[in-house]
Amino acid sequence: MNKASRLDELIDGAEELLTNLTDAHDPDIQRLRDRVDEAIGEARRAISRAEEDVTLKLRDLAITVDDYVRDYPWFAVVTGVVVAGAIGFIAGTAASQKRSTHE
C-alpha cells in the first residue's frame, strides 16, 4: 500500500469519525471536529498540489526531450542505439550468469 492510498484511508476514517460525531453537542467535540475537518481539507489540497507538480515536471521533461530530439535527431538515434545495446549486454550477461550458476 503506497503513501497516497494510506493517506486516503486515513482521511476516509477521519471523515467517518466526523460523521459519527455529528450528533455530539459538546463544544470540545465540536472544536475537535472542526480542526479535523480543516486538516482533512488541507491534506486533500496538498495531495492535489503534489499531483499537479509531478504532472508539470513530467510535461517539462517531455518537452525538453522532444526539443532535444528535434534539434539533434542523429545524436538522439545514436544515444538510443547505445542505450539499447547496453541494456541488451546487461541482460545477456545476467542471463549467462544465471545459466552458469544453475549448471
PEWO-V51067 format. One record per residue. N is the residue number from 0. SS is DSSP state (h for helix, s for strand, l for the rest). Layout:
n->[N	N]
ss->[SS	SS]
This chain:
n->[0	1	2	3	4	5	6	7	8	9	10	11	12	13	14	15	16	17	18	19	20	21	22	23	24	25	26	27	28	29	30	31	32	33	34	35	36	37	38	39	40	41	42	43	44	45	46	47	48	49	50	51	52	53	54	55	56	57	58	59	60	61	62	63	64	65	66	67	68	69	70	71	72	73	74	75	76	77	78	79	80	81	82	83	84	85	86	87	88	89	90	91	92	93	94	95	96	97	98	99	100	101	102]
ss->[l	l	h	h	h	h	h	h	h	h	h	h	h	h	h	h	h	h	h	h	l	l	l	l	l	l	h	h	h	h	h	h	h	h	h	h	h	h	h	h	h	h	h	h	h	h	h	h	h	h	h	h	h	h	h	h	h	h	h	h	h	h	h	h	h	h	h	h	h	h	h	l	h	h	h	h	h	h	h	h	h	h	h	h	h	h	h	h	h	h	h	h	h	h	h	h	h	h	h	h	h	h	l]
